[in-house]
């Protein structure tokens, strides 16, 4: 029955905005578009046009990946009044990178899941290990917490963004490398971004948050309303 939870939001009557809105989904490092398929299915059921974009996340640096992933997706959204993004992990950094150079006039909202907006201590500690670059590529090495890392050079958000951070880990070894509350890959503090519109922590892991029913429901709520839904006190 839990699969019904996110679809409850889809049952809400569509607004004109939702019907004319396109949502671009961007997966994280080392993943593929299939990792976002459950999220895409539910966003589409809520009435949005979806473009679930795959990109070779380990083959190029972030600066090149941003254009390679986002420009073709925007072409597929042509004719829609609003453009939205839903991202997981490094996908959020690609959006920040792209928007630092290109303006999207009809950009509406961005929802980021577990974004390393200030990098990850995992990269700081393991980036020099043999095999790290082979597995995670140039982009993986760009996700450290240093001042000159790509996430830290991109600056504040000048767009409407809501961020969900996880607080559970299934990798206790990696969590030992992260000083604060984390999702197994990224600390809660690192997900935060100056200029963000809303921030929500949820008891989910980095690896599986985009498949979690309650996370999916919150994503749809943000796309519709520009805020996350809090439980009544």
N, C-alpha and C positions, 0 to 999 in steps of 0.2 A: 504493500500500500504506500510505502514511502515515496514511490515514484510519482504519486499524485501531488505531492507537496508543491514542487515548482509549477506544475500545470495549473494549480489554483490561480496563479497570477495570470496565466494565459487565458483563463476564462473571463477575465475582466473585459468589458466591451472595449474595442479598439478606439483610440482617439485618432483624429486625422493626422496628428504628428507621427504616431507609431506606424500608420499605414504608409507614410511617405518617407520613413526613416530607414537607412541602411546601417547595419552593424558589421564592422570588420573585426574578425577574431584573429588574434596573433598568439601562437603558442610560445613556449619558452625554449631555452637552450637545450639542444640534444633531443628535442621532442619533434613531433610532426602534427599536422592538422587533425589527425585522428584523436589526439589527446584532448581536443576541444569539441569533439563531436556531440557529446551529451549536452554541453552548454549551448552549442549551436542549435540543436534540435529544439530545446526549450525556448530559446530566444525567438526562433522562427515561429513556434507555436503561439507565442505572445503577439505575433502580427508583424514582426520586423523582417525586412529583407536581410539575409545574412550572407556574408562572404568569409568563409573559413579558409584562411590563407596559409599555405605551407611555404617554407623558405629554408634554404640550406644553412642552418644556424651555426654550424661549425666550420663552414668553408670560407667565410669572409669576416672582416672586422665589422663592428657595429655600424660604422658610418656607411659602409656599402650595403649591408643587410637592410638598413632602414628603407632606402630607395627601392631595392630589389623586391621587398615584400609589400610595401605600402602603395607605391605608385600604380602597379597593376590592379590592386584591390580597389583603389579609388576609381579606376576606369570601369570596373564592374558595378560600381555604385552610381554611375552617371545617371542623371535624371531624377535622383531622389533629392528631396528638400533638405534632409539632414544626414550628416555623417556621424556615426558613433564608433568608438573602439571598445572592445573588451579584450584584455590582455592577461596573459599569465607570465609571471617572472620576467625574463629578459624582453618579452614582447612589449612590456611597458616602456623599457628603455629605448626600444626602436621607435615608439611613438614620440617620446620626448626628443630623440635625435632628429627625427623627420620634421617635427614642428619647430625645432630651433632654426631651421633653414627654409621651410616652406609653409606658407599660410594656407589653411583650408577655410575658405570663406563660410561654408555652411557646416562647419564643425559644431556639433552639439555637445555630446558628453563622452567622457572616457571613464571606464571602470578598469582598475588594475588589481590583479590578484597576486599577492606575494611579490611585488616588484622590488628588486634590490636598488632602490632609488639613491642609496648612499653606499652601494657595493655590499660585498659579503666577505666576512672574515674567513670563510672557507677558502676563497681564492687567495687571500693574503697568506694563509698557512700552507696551502697545497699547490699553489701555482707553479712553484719551482720544482716540484716533484717530477721525475721522469714519467712520461706518458700523459701528463695533464694536458699539455698543448695538443697532443695527438688526439685525445678524446674530445676536448672542448674547444679547440681551435683558438684563433686570435680573439674572437669575441669573448670567450671564457676568461682569458687573461685580462680583458679590459674591465672586468667587473669587481675589482678590488675596492677597498675602502679608502685608498690614498687620495690626496687632494687632486691629483692629475688623472684619476680614473675617469672613464667616460661618464658614468652617472653623476659624479660630483662636479664635473665641468659644465653640465647642461643647465644648471641653475633652476630657479623657481618655475612653477607651472603658471602659465598665462592663459590657461584653458580650464574648463569645468572638469574636474577629475575627482572621483571617489575611489578610495583605496580600501581593500580588505586584506588584513594580515592574519596569518595563522599563528596559533599558540601551542600546537602539538607537534611532536617529532617522532618519527619512526627510525631515526638514525641518531642514536645517542652519542656516537663517536663524533659526528660532525657537530652536534649541538654543543659538545664540550669546547669546540673552537670558537663558539659565539658567546660573547659575554652576557648578553641579555636574553630575555624571553624571545623565543624563536620558533620557526616552523620546521627546523631541521636543515635549512639552507640559508635563510635570511632572518635577521632579527626584526622584531616589531618596529623598533626605532628606525631601522634602515628603510622600511617601507614608506615612512612618512615623507611628505614633500611640501616644502614651502609653497603656499598658494593653493593647496588642495582644498576642496570644498567639503569633503566628509571623509572620515576614517573610522573603520570598524574592525575590531578584533573578534575572531571566531575560533573555536576549538577544533581546528582542522590542520592537516599537514601540507607542506609545500607541494609534495608530489601528487596529492589527490584532491586538493581543494577545488579544482575546476570541475570535478565530478560530483561534488557534494550537493545534495538537494537543497539544503538551506542556503548555501552560498549562491547557487543558481537563482534561487528566489530573490535573494538580495540584489543580485546583478540586474534582474529584470525590474525590480522596484526602483533601482537607481536610474536605469534608462528611462523609466516612465516619469519619475518624480524629481530627480536630481538630489536625492538623499536616500540614506539607508533607513530601514525600518527598525525602530527600537521597540522592545517589549514594553508594555504599559507597566508602570510601577504600581 
